[in-house]
Each structure stands twice: as structure tokens, then as C-alpha cells.
Amino acid sequence: MKLLQTIQLFDLRTFDWCLKRKHRQLFVGSSRWVSRTADGQLYIVAAIIFSLLDEWLLVHILAIGFTVERILYFILKNRLRRNRPQQTIPGYKSVIQPSDQFSFPSGHTSAAFLLMGVVSAFYPALGAPLLIWATWVGISRVMLGVHFPTDSVAGALLGYSISQYCLNLMIA
């Protein structure tokens, strides 16, 4: 229990630090945009592009990966039931309305890191740009006030771990 309290205290302090940044409004504007890129449409477009490039193994791995990721994400969200910052911090209101009730893990972040992990295995030159984008997605969820930092960290670990598992399963 002490570990969970330590994590919650870290999250509250880090969250507060993010919200008090001098140029927060600039970050909020860009965070809205980058967060939208991880809403789901990009993954469909990516699958279509890779299909047109005859990268069927990549498309297959992404399909399996996203199926596993969405199932685990749903189970974790609904079993752990961690409240979002808006429900946890008195008087706080997030910048955007989240699509579901609970906070842990960040689904946007897990999906972004899943895509990054799989695509960069096939196209290493895209690895760095996709890592920057996926990280930005995780940060954007905090800056928009819908996740605590550890929600995004957990999402990143979940998505990347699933990407590696699926790659090892399908390529080995």
C-alpha cells in the first residue's frame, strides 16, 4: 500500500508541475493535435498504406497486436479503476473530455507505442520519428489533464511490450 501511495504522490506532484509551466497553453494547443493523431484513424490509414505496399506480415502483426492491446487495456482499465485527475483533484477540470471513465493505463499511449514498436522493426528509419511521436502522445495526455504521468508510462510499457511479443511470435 505504501508503494501505491508513493506512486500517487509522485503523480500528483508531477501533474502539478506540468500544469504550472510558463508556456503551458502552447503545449495544450499542440497536445490537442497530437492526441487526436492517436484517436484511431491513423492506425487504419497505416494498415491501408502497408497493405498497398504488400507488407502483409506487418499488417497481420499490427492486427494481432491491436487486438491483444485493446483486450488488455480494457481489462486493466476496468479492473484497476483508477480515477482520472479530474475526479481525484478537487476543483480541477481537464482540457478535454476523456472517452472513458478510468485513467490507468493510457490507451492512446499504449496504441502509439504498439504502432511504433512494430513499424520500426520493419522500417528502422521510422523508429526515431515514431518514438518521438509516441512519447509526445503520452505527454499530451498528461498536458490535457486526462492522465497522470504513470498512466502514460504504463501505456507505453504495455504497447511496446505487446509489440515485441507479437513480433517475436510472428517472426521467430
PyRosetta script that sets phi, psi and omega in degrees:
from pyrosetta import init, pose_from_sequence

init()
pose = pose_from_sequence("MKLLQTIQLFDLRTFDWCLKRKHRQLFVGSSRWVSRTADGQLYIVAAIIFSLLDEWLLVHILAIGFTVERILYFILKNRLRRNRPQQTIPGYKSVIQPSDQFSFPSGHTSAAFLLMGVVSAFYPALGAPLLIWATWVGISRVMLGVHFPTDSVAGALLGYSISQYCLNLMIA")
pose.set_psi(1, -35.5)
pose.set_omega(1, 179.3)
pose.set_phi(2, -63.0)
pose.set_psi(2, -37.2)
pose.set_omega(2, 178.1)
pose.set_phi(3, -61.0)
pose.set_psi(3, -45.4)
pose.set_omega(3, 179.7)
pose.set_phi(4, -63.5)
pose.set_psi(4, -37.7)
pose.set_omega(4, 177.1)
pose.set_phi(5, -66.2)
pose.set_psi(5, -39.3)
pose.set_omega(5, 177.7)
pose.set_phi(6, -64.1)
pose.set_psi(6, -43.0)
pose.set_omega(6, 178.7)
pose.set_phi(7, -63.9)
pose.set_psi(7, -44.6)
pose.set_omega(7, 179.6)
pose.set_phi(8, -61.9)
pose.set_psi(8, -42.0)
pose.set_omega(8, 178.5)
pose.set_phi(9, -63.4)
pose.set_psi(9, -43.8)
pose.set_omega(9, 176.4)
pose.set_phi(10, -58.5)
pose.set_psi(10, -46.9)
pose.set_omega(10, -179.8)
pose.set_phi(11, -60.4)
pose.set_psi(11, -45.4)
pose.set_omega(11, -179.2)
pose.set_phi(12, -63.1)
pose.set_psi(12, -42.6)
pose.set_omega(12, 179.6)
pose.set_phi(13, -66.9)
pose.set_psi(13, -44.5)
pose.set_omega(13, -179.6)
pose.set_phi(14, -66.3)
pose.set_psi(14, -42.3)
pose.set_omega(14, 178.2)
pose.set_phi(15, -60.0)
pose.set_psi(15, -46.7)
pose.set_omega(15, 178.4)
pose.set_phi(16, -60.7)
pose.set_psi(16, -43.1)
pose.set_omega(16, 178.9)
pose.set_phi(17, -59.7)
pose.set_psi(17, -44.7)
pose.set_omega(17, -179.9)
pose.set_phi(18, -60.8)
pose.set_psi(18, -41.5)
pose.set_omega(18, -176.4)
pose.set_phi(19, -72.0)
pose.set_psi(19, -18.7)
pose.set_omega(19, -177.8)
pose.set_phi(20, -97.9)
pose.set_psi(20, 9.4)
pose.set_omega(20, 179.8)
pose.set_phi(21, -68.4)
pose.set_psi(21, 142.8)
pose.set_omega(21, -176.2)
pose.set_phi(22, -57.2)
pose.set_psi(22, -42.8)
pose.set_omega(22, -175.8)
pose.set_phi(23, -103.9)
pose.set_psi(23, 34.0)
pose.set_omega(23, -176.5)
pose.set_phi(24, -57.6)
pose.set_psi(24, -40.6)
pose.set_omega(24, -177.3)
pose.set_phi(25, -60.5)
pose.set_psi(25, -36.9)
pose.set_omega(25, 175.8)
pose.set_phi(26, -62.6)
pose.set_psi(26, -43.5)
pose.set_omega(26, 178.5)
pose.set_phi(27, -65.1)
pose.set_psi(27, -37.7)
pose.set_omega(27, -179.4)
pose.set_phi(28, -63.9)
pose.set_psi(28, -43.6)
pose.set_omega(28, 178.9)
pose.set_phi(29, -61.0)
pose.set_psi(29, -47.6)
pose.set_omega(29, 178.9)
pose.set_phi(30, -70.7)
pose.set_psi(30, -30.2)
pose.set_omega(30, 179.2)
pose.set_phi(31, -67.0)
pose.set_psi(31, -37.0)
pose.set_omega(31, 176.1)
pose.set_phi(32, -58.4)
pose.set_psi(32, -46.5)
pose.set_omega(32, -177.9)
pose.set_phi(33, -64.3)
pose.set_psi(33, -51.5)
pose.set_omega(33, -176.0)
pose.set_phi(34, -67.1)
pose.set_psi(34, -34.1)
pose.set_omega(34, 177.7)
pose.set_phi(35, -63.1)
pose.set_psi(35, -40.0)
pose.set_omega(35, 178.0)
pose.set_phi(36, -62.8)
pose.set_psi(36, -32.3)
pose.set_omega(36, 179.6)
pose.set_phi(37, -65.2)
pose.set_psi(37, -18.3)
pose.set_omega(37, -179.6)
pose.set_phi(38, -105.0)
pose.set_psi(38, 16.8)
pose.set_omega(38, 179.6)
pose.set_phi(39, -72.8)
pose.set_psi(39, -19.6)
pose.set_omega(39, 178.1)
pose.set_phi(40, 136.7)
pose.set_psi(40, -32.5)
pose.set_omega(40, -176.7)
pose.set_phi(41, -62.9)
pose.set_psi(41, -36.4)
pose.set_omega(41, -179.8)
pose.set_phi(42, -59.6)
pose.set_psi(42, -35.9)
pose.set_omega(42, -177.6)
pose.set_phi(43, -69.3)
pose.set_psi(43, -35.4)
pose.set_omega(43, 176.4)
pose.set_phi(44, -68.7)
pose.set_psi(44, -43.9)
pose.set_omega(44, 177.7)
pose.set_phi(45, -60.8)
pose.set_psi(45, -43.4)
pose.set_omega(45, 179.1)
pose.set_phi(46, -60.5)
pose.set_psi(46, -43.3)
pose.set_omega(46, 179.2)
pose.set_phi(47, -62.4)
pose.set_psi(47, -39.9)
pose.set_omega(47, 178.5)
pose.set_phi(48, -65.5)
pose.set_psi(48, -45.9)
pose.set_omega(48, 179.9)
pose.set_phi(49, -61.3)
pose.set_psi(49, -46.3)
pose.set_omega(49, -179.4)
pose.set_phi(50, -68.4)
pose.set_psi(50, -29.1)
pose.set_omega(50, 174.2)
pose.set_phi(51, -66.4)
pose.set_psi(51, -43.4)
pose.set_omega(51, 178.4)
pose.set_phi(52, -64.4)
pose.set_psi(52, -26.4)
pose.set_omega(52, 177.4)
pose.set_phi(53, -88.1)
pose.set_psi(53, 7.1)
pose.set_omega(53, -177.7)
pose.set_phi(54, 58.0)
pose.set_psi(54, 33.8)
pose.set_omega(54, 176.2)
pose.set_phi(55, -94.0)
pose.set_psi(55, 61.4)
pose.set_omega(55, -172.9)
pose.set_phi(56, -67.3)
pose.set_psi(56, -33.8)
pose.set_omega(56, 177.5)
pose.set_phi(57, -64.6)
pose.set_psi(57, -42.6)
pose.set_omega(57, 177.4)
pose.set_phi(58, -60.5)
pose.set_psi(58, -46.4)
pose.set_omega(58, 179.5)
pose.set_phi(59, -62.1)
pose.set_psi(59, -42.1)
pose.set_omega(59, 179.9)
pose.set_phi(60, -63.0)
pose.set_psi(60, -45.0)
pose.set_omega(60, 179.3)
pose.set_phi(61, -64.1)
pose.set_psi(61, -41.7)
pose.set_omega(61, 177.4)
pose.set_phi(62, -62.4)
pose.set_psi(62, -42.3)
pose.set_omega(62, -179.7)
pose.set_phi(63, -62.3)
pose.set_psi(63, -45.7)
pose.set_omega(63, 178.2)
pose.set_phi(64, -65.6)
pose.set_psi(64, -45.0)
pose.set_omega(64, -179.3)
pose.set_phi(65, -59.3)
pose.set_psi(65, -46.4)
pose.set_omega(65, -179.7)
pose.set_phi(66, -68.4)
pose.set_psi(66, -32.4)
pose.set_omega(66, 175.9)
pose.set_phi(67, -64.0)
pose.set_psi(67, -48.5)
pose.set_omega(67, 178.8)
pose.set_phi(68, -63.2)
pose.set_psi(68, -44.9)
pose.set_omega(68, -177.4)
pose.set_phi(69, -62.1)
pose.set_psi(69, -45.2)
pose.set_omega(69, -179.1)
pose.set_phi(70, -64.9)
pose.set_psi(70, -38.7)
pose.set_omega(70, 178.5)
pose.set_phi(71, -64.9)
pose.set_psi(71, -49.2)
pose.set_omega(71, -179.8)
pose.set_phi(72, -64.5)
pose.set_psi(72, -41.5)
pose.set_omega(72, 177.4)
pose.set_phi(73, -57.1)
pose.set_psi(73, -48.2)
pose.set_omega(73, -178.9)
pose.set_phi(74, -63.0)
pose.set_psi(74, -44.1)
pose.set_omega(74, 179.4)
pose.set_phi(75, -62.8)
pose.set_psi(75, -48.9)
pose.set_omega(75, -179.1)
pose.set_phi(76, -61.6)
pose.set_psi(76, -46.8)
pose.set_omega(76, -179.2)
pose.set_phi(77, -57.1)
pose.set_psi(77, -46.2)
pose.set_omega(77, -172.7)
pose.set_phi(78, -85.7)
pose.set_psi(78, -16.0)
pose.set_omega(78, 174.4)
pose.set_phi(79, -88.5)
pose.set_psi(79, -43.2)
pose.set_omega(79, -177.2)
pose.set_phi(80, -80.2)
pose.set_psi(80, -33.4)
pose.set_omega(80, 172.4)
pose.set_phi(81, 51.4)
pose.set_psi(81, 44.3)
pose.set_omega(81, 178.0)
pose.set_phi(82, -75.6)
pose.set_psi(82, 129.5)
pose.set_omega(82, 179.0)
pose.set_phi(83, -68.3)
pose.set_psi(83, 148.8)
pose.set_omega(83, 176.4)
pose.set_phi(84, -76.0)
pose.set_psi(84, 164.2)
pose.set_omega(84, 180.0)
pose.set_phi(85, -52.3)
pose.set_psi(85, -39.7)
pose.set_omega(85, -177.8)
pose.set_phi(86, -61.6)
pose.set_psi(86, -33.7)
pose.set_omega(86, 178.6)
pose.set_phi(87, -84.6)
pose.set_psi(87, -19.5)
pose.set_omega(87, -174.7)
pose.set_phi(88, -93.1)
pose.set_psi(88, -37.7)
pose.set_omega(88, -174.0)
pose.set_phi(89, -101.7)
pose.set_psi(89, 114.2)
pose.set_omega(89, -179.3)
pose.set_phi(90, -57.2)
pose.set_psi(90, 130.6)
pose.set_omega(90, 176.5)
pose.set_phi(91, 81.8)
pose.set_psi(91, -5.0)
pose.set_omega(91, -178.5)
pose.set_phi(92, -86.1)
pose.set_psi(92, 141.0)
pose.set_omega(92, 175.6)
pose.set_phi(93, -129.6)
pose.set_psi(93, 126.9)
pose.set_omega(93, -179.4)
pose.set_phi(94, -69.8)
pose.set_psi(94, 159.3)
pose.set_omega(94, -178.5)
pose.set_phi(95, -70.1)
pose.set_psi(95, -37.1)
pose.set_omega(95, 179.7)
pose.set_phi(96, -123.3)
pose.set_psi(96, 164.2)
pose.set_omega(96, 177.0)
pose.set_phi(97, -90.9)
pose.set_psi(97, 120.3)
pose.set_omega(97, 179.7)
pose.set_phi(98, -67.8)
pose.set_psi(98, 156.4)
pose.set_omega(98, -176.2)
pose.set_phi(99, -81.2)
pose.set_psi(99, -14.7)
pose.set_omega(99, 176.9)
pose.set_phi(100, -142.5)
pose.set_psi(100, 179.9)
pose.set_omega(100, -169.2)
pose.set_phi(101, -82.6)
pose.set_psi(101, -36.9)
pose.set_omega(101, -169.1)
pose.set_phi(102, -105.3)
pose.set_psi(102, 165.5)
pose.set_omega(102, -166.0)
pose.set_phi(103, -104.8)
pose.set_psi(103, -30.3)
pose.set_omega(103, -168.0)
pose.set_phi(104, -112.7)
pose.set_psi(104, 123.5)
pose.set_omega(104, -2.9)
pose.set_phi(105, -89.6)
pose.set_psi(105, 173.8)
pose.set_omega(105, 176.6)
pose.set_phi(106, -76.3)
pose.set_psi(106, 115.7)
pose.set_omega(106, 179.2)
pose.set_phi(107, -69.9)
pose.set_psi(107, -37.0)
pose.set_omega(107, 176.7)
pose.set_phi(108, -59.4)
pose.set_psi(108, -44.4)
pose.set_omega(108, -177.8)
pose.set_phi(109, -69.0)
pose.set_psi(109, -41.4)
pose.set_omega(109, -178.8)
pose.set_phi(110, -64.7)
pose.set_psi(110, -41.3)
pose.set_omega(110, 178.7)
pose.set_phi(111, -65.0)
pose.set_psi(111, -41.0)
pose.set_omega(111, 179.9)
pose.set_phi(112, -63.6)
pose.set_psi(112, -43.0)
pose.set_omega(112, 179.8)
pose.set_phi(113, -71.8)
pose.set_psi(113, -28.9)
pose.set_omega(113, 174.1)
pose.set_phi(114, -64.4)
pose.set_psi(114, -50.3)
pose.set_omega(114, 178.8)
pose.set_phi(115, -58.7)
pose.set_psi(115, -46.6)
pose.set_omega(115, -179.6)
pose.set_phi(116, -58.4)
pose.set_psi(116, -46.6)
pose.set_omega(116, -177.1)
pose.set_phi(117, -63.3)
pose.set_psi(117, -42.7)
pose.set_omega(117, -177.6)
pose.set_phi(118, -74.2)
pose.set_psi(118, -50.9)
pose.set_omega(118, -176.2)
pose.set_phi(119, -63.4)
pose.set_psi(119, -39.6)
pose.set_omega(119, -178.9)
pose.set_phi(120, -68.7)
pose.set_psi(120, -22.0)
pose.set_omega(120, 174.6)
pose.set_phi(121, -69.9)
pose.set_psi(121, -32.8)
pose.set_omega(121, 179.1)
pose.set_phi(122, -89.2)
pose.set_psi(122, -33.2)
pose.set_omega(122, -178.0)
pose.set_phi(123, -129.7)
pose.set_psi(123, 80.2)
pose.set_omega(123, -175.7)
pose.set_phi(124, -55.2)
pose.set_psi(124, -30.4)
pose.set_omega(124, 179.7)
pose.set_phi(125, -65.4)
pose.set_psi(125, -21.9)
pose.set_omega(125, 177.8)
pose.set_phi(126, -87.2)
pose.set_psi(126, -5.9)
pose.set_omega(126, -175.5)
pose.set_phi(127, -57.8)
pose.set_psi(127, -52.6)
pose.set_omega(127, -177.5)
pose.set_phi(128, -64.9)
pose.set_psi(128, -48.8)
pose.set_omega(128, 178.5)
pose.set_phi(129, -61.0)
pose.set_psi(129, -38.9)
pose.set_omega(129, 179.3)
pose.set_phi(130, -69.9)
pose.set_psi(130, -34.1)
pose.set_omega(130, 176.5)
pose.set_phi(131, -65.2)
pose.set_psi(131, -42.1)
pose.set_omega(131, 177.6)
pose.set_phi(132, -61.8)
pose.set_psi(132, -46.4)
pose.set_omega(132, 179.6)
pose.set_phi(133, -61.8)
pose.set_psi(133, -48.0)
pose.set_omega(133, -178.2)
pose.set_phi(134, -62.5)
pose.set_psi(134, -40.4)
pose.set_omega(134, 177.6)
pose.set_phi(135, -64.5)
pose.set_psi(135, -42.5)
pose.set_omega(135, 178.0)
pose.set_phi(136, -61.7)
pose.set_psi(136, -37.9)
pose.set_omega(136, 176.3)
pose.set_phi(137, -58.7)
pose.set_psi(137, -48.5)
pose.set_omega(137, 179.7)
pose.set_phi(138, -59.9)
pose.set_psi(138, -43.7)
pose.set_omega(138, 178.6)
pose.set_phi(139, -66.2)
pose.set_psi(139, -39.4)
pose.set_omega(139, -178.4)
pose.set_phi(140, -61.5)
pose.set_psi(140, -34.5)
pose.set_omega(140, -179.4)
pose.set_phi(141, -66.5)
pose.set_psi(141, -32.9)
pose.set_omega(141, 176.0)
pose.set_phi(142, -73.9)
pose.set_psi(142, -45.9)
pose.set_omega(142, -177.8)
pose.set_phi(143, -63.2)
pose.set_psi(143, -28.8)
pose.set_omega(143, 177.7)
pose.set_phi(144, -83.1)
pose.set_psi(144, -7.3)
pose.set_omega(144, 174.2)
pose.set_phi(145, 82.2)
pose.set_psi(145, 16.4)
pose.set_omega(145, -179.1)
pose.set_phi(146, -101.3)
pose.set_psi(146, -7.7)
pose.set_omega(146, 178.5)
pose.set_phi(147, -142.0)
pose.set_psi(147, 151.6)
pose.set_omega(147, 167.9)
pose.set_phi(148, -83.9)
pose.set_psi(148, 159.1)
pose.set_omega(148, -179.6)
pose.set_phi(149, -54.3)
pose.set_psi(149, -41.7)
pose.set_omega(149, -178.5)
pose.set_phi(150, -69.6)
pose.set_psi(150, -20.8)
pose.set_omega(150, 173.4)
pose.set_phi(151, -63.9)
pose.set_psi(151, -43.2)
pose.set_omega(151, 179.2)
pose.set_phi(152, -70.9)
pose.set_psi(152, -38.8)
pose.set_omega(152, 177.2)
pose.set_phi(153, -62.1)
pose.set_psi(153, -44.7)
pose.set_omega(153, 178.8)
pose.set_phi(154, -63.8)
pose.set_psi(154, -39.7)
pose.set_omega(154, 176.7)
pose.set_phi(155, -61.6)
pose.set_psi(155, -43.4)
pose.set_omega(155, 178.9)
pose.set_phi(156, -62.0)
pose.set_psi(156, -45.6)
pose.set_omega(156, 179.0)
pose.set_phi(157, -64.0)
pose.set_psi(157, -41.3)
pose.set_omega(157, 179.0)
pose.set_phi(158, -62.5)
pose.set_psi(158, -52.7)
pose.set_omega(158, -177.4)
pose.set_phi(159, -62.9)
pose.set_psi(159, -45.6)
pose.set_omega(159, -179.3)
pose.set_phi(160, -67.3)
pose.set_psi(160, -40.2)
pose.set_omega(160, 178.9)
pose.set_phi(161, -61.9)
pose.set_psi(161, -42.9)
pose.set_omega(161, 178.2)
pose.set_phi(162, -64.7)
pose.set_psi(162, -38.8)
pose.set_omega(162, 178.7)
pose.set_phi(163, -60.7)
pose.set_psi(163, -43.5)
pose.set_omega(163, -178.9)
pose.set_phi(164, -69.5)
pose.set_psi(164, -39.1)
pose.set_omega(164, 176.9)
pose.set_phi(165, -60.8)
pose.set_psi(165, -48.1)
pose.set_omega(165, -179.1)
pose.set_phi(166, -65.5)
pose.set_psi(166, -39.7)
pose.set_omega(166, 177.0)
pose.set_phi(167, -62.2)
pose.set_psi(167, -45.2)
pose.set_omega(167, 179.3)
pose.set_phi(168, -65.4)
pose.set_psi(168, -37.4)
pose.set_omega(168, -179.3)
pose.set_phi(169, -67.6)
pose.set_psi(169, -42.4)
pose.set_omega(169, -172.3)
pose.set_phi(170, -89.8)
pose.set_psi(170, -25.8)
pose.set_omega(170, -175.3)
pose.set_phi(171, -100.4)
pose.set_psi(171, -27.4)
pose.set_omega(171, -176.4)
pose.set_phi(172, -66.9)
pose.dump_pdb("model.pdb")
